[in-house]
Amino acid sequence: MDRQAPLFTPVLLVGCLIIMVSFAIRASFGVFQIPIAEDFGWLRSEFSLAIAIQSLAWGIGQPIFGAIAEKIGDRKAIVIGAVVYAAGLVLSSGATTPFEMQSYEWLVGFGIAGTGFGVVLAVVGRASSAENRSMSLAIVTAAGSAGQVIGAPAAEFLLRLMPWQSVFLVFAGVVLALILSLPLMRAPTPVSKAELEESLGQILVKAFRDPSYTLIFLGFFSCGYQLAFVTAHFPAFVTEMCGPIMPGGMLHGLGITTTSTLGAVSISLIGLANVAGTLLAGWAGKYYSKKYLLAGIYTARTIVAAAFILLPITPLSVILFSVGMGSLWLATVPLTSGLVAHIYGLRYMGTLYGIVFLSHQIGGFLGVWLGGRMYDIYGDYTMVWWIGVGVGAFSAIVHLPVREKPLTGVAA
């Protein structure tokens, strides 16, 4: 492609819209923890398992939708994803038992996969020039953070107007509306002749034999664990564990008068801080080694999480944690997806990144499920936090041996 190709294209803008809406809804599920538990008298672990299943289905569905997109087209894959997403939300709105909710979250998870990073980052990556690719991937990822900014407060606002079942139906309608934007998502396929001649099976064999691919796969686990745990449990954690919000203080003046509201706002703060953090990561990925940037991000996450759990939980510490962790939140995504594209090429990026993302979602499943399970057993989340600190340190180390060079015969 022309090196002077514009950064902001219709493909990029539509990709941002799809990711923003998909993630806004997905990031709001933690807000429903307490209302649903109180409505039916469920244990915390029962709805937590539903969210965990959603994360696992998202991970399993990501390489599947990546392969579907590469087989029948990106837009058709997104349409399928949006329909499945909406169906899962509609069915979830009628769930009355934990088993029903957990069953329907498989559909929601697959829907997120069809409208998520694996498909959208691949099409945006192929449509971007080499010079703009790192930043384009970061902008789409940052759009996911923007969705997180509005998702939890929107759910909290809607819950004041209607029951949670109706909120799920509203979200289903919004997801289906995404289909209207797809005619603008027409992406070229700027790949080399060698990549076009190579089959999916051939590139998968090369990747699976490459130790670097295994290390990237393992390293993405902690990202999913930490993000999913915080998204699903942090609002409830803040509601129950945070010290009181003092009347007349700055937060009180901003309308944050309860720890419940602070919990929802904290998810938005994480998303807001991550817009800047992800864009910075995308810029840095253009000039510096992606594997060392990833190691640095995981190290910083480990320090932030450890400091938060060691110090008293106050409204101020919640705000500081949200900003600190938020700046590192999805900064790993453009670097990890960019690393996969750089080493293994663009032709099958959706499938290859989707497989790596499965590790992310296995971590997400364990983070959400363990959060609910250990809360029911111990009455708090302390052990889950420390597991997150440990796996974060592991990811910081495991990225260091990655060989950050294109495989022989694969042009990136």
C-alpha positions in Angstrom: 0.0 0.0 0.0 1.0 3.6 -0.4 3.1 4.8 2.5 1.0 8.0 2.5 -2.2 6.1 3.0 -4.5 7.8 5.5 -4.7 6.5 9.0 -8.4 7.0 9.5 -10.4 5.0 6.9 -14.0 3.7 6.8 -12.7 0.3 7.7 -11.0 1.6 10.8 -14.0 3.8 11.9 -16.5 0.9 11.5 -14.1 -1.4 13.3 -13.9 1.0 16.2 -17.7 1.3 16.3 -18.2 -2.5 16.4 -15.6 -3.0 19.1 -16.9 -0.2 21.2 -20.5 -1.5 21.3 -19.4 -5.1 21.7 -17.1 -4.2 24.6 -19.5 -1.7 26.2 -22.1 -4.5 26.7 -19.5 -7.1 27.7 -17.9 -4.8 30.3 -21.2 -4.1 32.0 -21.8 -7.6 33.2 -20.2 -7.0 36.6 -22.8 -4.4 37.3 -25.5 -7.2 37.2 -23.7 -9.3 39.8 -25.7 -8.0 42.8 -29.1 -7.3 41.2 -29.3 -10.8 39.7 -28.1 -12.5 42.9 -30.6 -10.5 45.0 -33.5 -11.2 42.5 -33.1 -15.0 42.7 -31.1 -15.5 45.8 -28.2 -17.0 43.9 -24.7 -17.5 45.3 -22.1 -15.1 44.0 -20.3 -18.0 42.3 -23.4 -19.0 40.2 -23.6 -15.7 38.2 -19.8 -15.6 38.2 -19.7 -19.0 36.5 -22.1 -17.6 33.9 -19.6 -14.7 33.1 -16.7 -17.2 33.2 -18.4 -19.4 30.7 -19.0 -16.3 28.5 -15.2 -15.6 28.6 -14.4 -19.2 27.8 -16.9 -19.3 24.9 -15.4 -16.0 23.6 -12.0 -17.6 23.6 -13.1 -20.8 21.9 -15.1 -18.8 19.4 -12.3 -16.4 18.5 -10.2 -18.7 16.2 -13.4 -20.2 14.9 -14.7 -16.8 13.8 -11.2 -15.9 12.5 -11.3 -18.9 10.3 -14.9 -18.1 9.2 -13.9 -14.6 8.3 -10.9 -15.9 6.2 -13.2 -18.4 4.5 -16.4 -16.5 3.7 -15.5 -12.9 4.5 -15.1 -10.6 7.4 -18.5 -8.9 7.2 -20.4 -12.1 7.0 -18.6 -13.4 10.1 -19.5 -10.2 11.9 -23.2 -10.5 11.0 -23.2 -14.1 12.3 -21.5 -12.9 15.5 -24.0 -10.0 16.0 -27.0 -12.3 15.6 -25.6 -14.9 18.0 -24.7 -12.1 20.5 -28.2 -10.7 20.4 -29.8 -14.1 20.7 -27.7 -14.9 23.8 -28.8 -11.6 25.4 -32.5 -12.2 24.7 -32.4 -15.7 26.1 -30.4 -14.5 29.1 -33.1 -12.0 29.9 -35.5 -14.8 30.4 -33.2 -17.0 32.6 -34.6 -17.9 36.0 -32.0 -20.5 37.1 -28.2 -20.5 37.2 -28.1 -23.3 34.7 -30.2 -21.4 32.2 -28.1 -18.3 32.6 -24.8 -20.3 32.3 -26.1 -22.0 29.2 -27.1 -18.8 27.4 -23.8 -17.2 28.1 -22.2 -19.6 25.7 -24.1 -17.8 23.0 -23.1 -14.4 24.3 -19.5 -15.4 24.4 -19.6 -16.7 20.8 -21.3 -13.5 19.8 -18.5 -11.4 21.4 -16.0 -13.5 19.5 -17.8 -12.7 16.2 -17.8 -9.0 16.9 -14.5 -8.8 18.8 -10.8 -8.4 18.4 -10.0 -11.5 16.4 -12.1 -10.6 13.4 -11.9 -6.8 13.6 -8.2 -6.5 14.3 -7.5 -8.8 11.4 -9.5 -6.8 8.9 -8.2 -3.5 10.1 -4.6 -4.9 10.1 -5.0 -6.0 6.4 -6.5 -2.7 5.4 -3.8 -0.6 7.1 -0.4 0.4 5.6 2.7 -1.1 7.2 3.5 2.4 8.6 0.0 2.8 10.1 -0.7 -0.7 11.2 0.6 -0.6 14.8 -1.4 2.7 15.5 -4.5 1.4 13.7 -4.6 -1.7 15.9 -4.1 0.5 19.0 -7.0 2.8 17.9 -9.4 -0.1 17.5 -8.3 -1.5 20.8 -8.7 1.9 22.5 -12.3 1.9 21.1 -12.9 -1.1 23.2 -11.8 0.9 26.2 -14.2 3.7 25.1 -16.9 1.1 25.2 -15.9 0.2 28.7 -16.1 3.8 29.7 -19.8 4.0 28.8 -20.8 0.3 29.3 -21.0 0.0 33.1 -22.5 3.5 33.8 -25.0 2.9 31.0 -26.1 -0.4 32.6 -26.2 1.3 36.0 -28.4 4.1 34.6 -30.7 1.7 32.8 -31.1 -0.4 36.0 -32.6 2.6 37.7 -35.2 2.8 35.0 -36.1 -0.8 34.3 -35.4 -4.4 35.5 -32.2 -6.1 34.5 -34.1 -8.3 32.0 -35.2 -5.2 30.0 -31.6 -3.9 30.0 -30.5 -7.1 28.3 -33.2 -6.7 25.6 -32.0 -3.1 25.0 -28.5 -4.3 24.6 -29.6 -7.0 22.1 -31.2 -4.3 19.9 -28.0 -2.2 20.0 -25.9 -5.2 18.9 -28.2 -5.9 15.9 -28.0 -2.3 14.9 -24.2 -2.8 14.2 -25.1 -4.7 11.1 -26.2 -1.4 9.4 -22.6 -0.1 9.5 -21.1 -3.1 7.7 -21.5 -1.9 4.1 -18.6 0.6 4.8 -16.3 -2.2 5.9 -14.6 -3.1 2.7 -11.0 -4.1 3.2 -8.3 -5.0 0.7 -6.0 -7.9 1.4 -2.4 -6.5 1.1 -0.5 -9.7 1.5 2.4 -11.1 -0.3 2.4 -13.8 -3.0 4.1 -16.2 -0.6 1.3 -15.7 1.9 -1.5 -16.2 -0.6 0.1 -19.5 -1.8 0.4 -20.8 1.8 -2.5 -22.7 3.3 -3.9 -22.2 6.7 -2.7 -25.7 7.7 0.8 -24.9 6.6 1.1 -21.7 8.6 -0.5 -23.3 11.6 2.1 -26.1 11.5 4.9 -23.4 11.3 3.4 -21.5 14.2 2.8 -24.5 16.4 6.4 -25.7 15.9 7.8 -22.2 16.8 8.6 -21.8 20.5 7.8 -18.1 20.3 4.2 -18.8 19.4 3.9 -21.0 22.5 5.4 -18.3 24.7 3.0 -15.6 23.3 0.1 -18.0 23.9 1.2 -18.6 27.5 1.9 -15.0 28.2 -1.6 -13.8 27.2 -3.1 -16.0 30.0 -2.5 -13.5 32.8 -4.0 -10.6 30.8 -7.3 -12.5 30.5 -7.2 -13.5 34.2 -6.7 -10.0 35.5 -9.0 -8.2 33.1 -11.9 -10.6 33.4 -11.7 -10.8 37.2 -11.7 -7.1 37.6 -14.5 -6.5 35.1 -16.7 -9.1 36.7 -16.0 -8.6 40.4 -14.5 -5.1 40.9 -17.9 -3.3 41.1 -19.1 -5.8 43.8 -15.7 -5.7 45.5 -15.7 -1.9 45.8 -19.4 -1.9 46.9 -18.6 -4.2 49.8 -14.9 -3.5 50.7 -14.3 0.1 50.1 -14.4 2.6 52.9 -17.3 5.2 53.1 -17.5 8.1 50.7 -17.4 11.2 52.8 -20.2 13.7 52.4 -19.0 17.0 51.0 -15.9 15.5 49.4 -14.9 15.7 45.8 -16.5 12.4 44.8 -19.7 13.3 46.6 -19.7 16.6 44.7 -19.4 14.7 41.4 -22.5 12.7 42.2 -20.7 9.6 43.4 -22.4 9.2 46.7 -22.4 5.4 47.2 -19.8 2.7 46.9 -22.1 1.0 44.3 -21.8 4.0 42.1 -18.1 4.2 42.7 -17.8 0.5 41.6 -19.5 1.2 38.3 -17.5 4.4 37.8 -14.2 2.6 38.5 -14.8 0.4 35.4 -15.3 3.5 33.4 -12.1 5.1 34.8 -10.2 2.0 33.8 -11.5 2.2 30.3 -10.8 6.0 30.1 -7.3 5.6 31.3 -6.7 2.8 28.8 -7.6 4.9 25.8 -4.4 6.9 26.5 -2.4 3.8 27.5 -3.4 1.8 24.5 -2.7 4.6 22.0 0.7 5.1 23.7 1.4 1.3 23.4 0.5 1.4 19.7 2.8 4.4 19.1 5.6 2.7 21.0 5.1 -0.6 19.1 6.1 1.2 15.9 9.5 2.1 17.2 10.4 -0.3 20.0 10.5 -4.1 20.5 7.0 -5.4 21.2 8.1 -8.2 23.4 10.0 -5.9 25.7 7.1 -3.5 25.8 4.8 -6.4 26.8 7.2 -7.5 29.5 7.2 -4.0 30.9 3.4 -3.7 30.9 3.0 -7.0 32.7 5.6 -6.0 35.3 3.8 -2.7 35.9 0.5 -4.5 36.3 2.0 -6.8 38.9 3.2 -3.9 40.9 -0.1 -1.9 40.7 -2.2 -5.0 41.7 0.1 -5.9 44.6 0.2 -2.3 46.0 -3.6 -2.0 45.8 -4.3 -5.2 47.8 -1.6 -4.4 50.4 -2.9 -0.9 51.1 -6.3 0.0 52.8 -9.2 0.0 50.3 -10.4 3.6 50.2 -12.2 5.7 47.6 -8.9 7.3 46.8 -7.1 3.9 46.4 -9.9 2.7 44.1 -9.5 5.8 41.9 -5.7 5.4 41.8 -5.9 1.7 41.0 -8.5 2.3 38.3 -6.3 4.9 36.6 -3.0 2.9 37.1 -4.4 -0.5 35.9 -6.5 1.2 33.2 -3.4 2.7 31.6 -2.1 -0.9 31.2 -5.5 -2.6 30.6 -5.7 -3.4 26.9 -2.3 -2.0 26.0 -1.2 -5.6 25.5 -3.7 -6.2 22.7 -2.2 -4.1 19.8 1.3 -5.3 20.8 0.3 -9.0 21.0 -1.7 -8.9 17.7 1.0 -6.8 16.1 3.6 -9.4 17.2 1.6 -12.2 15.7 1.2 -10.3 12.4 4.9 -9.4 12.3 6.2 -13.0 12.9 3.5 -15.0 11.0 2.1 -12.6 8.4 -1.3 -11.1 7.7 -3.0 -13.7 5.6 -4.2 -15.8 8.6 -3.8 -13.3 11.3 -7.4 -13.7 12.5 -7.0 -17.4 13.1 -3.5 -17.2 14.6 -4.4 -14.3 16.9 -7.6 -16.1 17.8 -5.7 -19.1 19.0 -3.5 -16.9 21.1 -6.6 -15.2 22.4 -8.0 -18.5 23.6 -5.2 -18.5 26.2 -6.4 -15.0 27.2 -10.0 -16.3 27.7 -8.9 -19.4 29.6 -7.3 -17.0 32.0 -10.5 -15.0 32.0 -12.6 -18.0 32.8 -10.5 -18.9 35.8 -10.3 -15.3 37.0 -14.1 -14.9 37.0 -14.9 -18.3 38.3 -12.3 -18.4 41.0 -13.4 -14.9 42.1 -16.9 -16.1 42.7 -15.9 -19.5 44.1 -13.3 -18.1 46.6 -15.7 -15.3 47.6 -18.3 -17.9 48.6 -15.7 -20.0 50.5 -13.6 -17.2 52.2 -15.9 -14.2 52.1 -13.4 -12.0 50.2 -11.3 -11.8 47.1 -7.8 -11.7 48.6 -6.5 -15.0 47.3 -7.8 -14.3 43.8 -5.9 -11.0 43.8 -2.6 -12.7 44.7 -3.0 -15.3 42.1 -3.4 -12.5 39.6 -0.2 -10.9 40.9 1.7 -14.2 40.4 0.5 -14.9 36.9 1.3 -11.3 35.9 4.9 -11.7 37.0 5.0 -15.0 35.0 3.8 -13.2 31.8 6.5 -10.5 32.3 9.2 -13.2 32.2 7.8 -15.5 29.5 7.8 -12.8 26.8 11.6 -12.2 27.1 12.7 -15.2 25.0 10.3 -14.6 22.1 12.1 -14.4 18.8 10.7 -11.2 17.3 11.6 -11.9 13.6 9.3 -13.0 10.7 9.4 -16.8 10.1 11.3 -17.8 7.0 9.0 -17.7 4.0 6.4 -15.5 5.7 6.3 -11.9 4.8 4.8 -9.5 7.3 
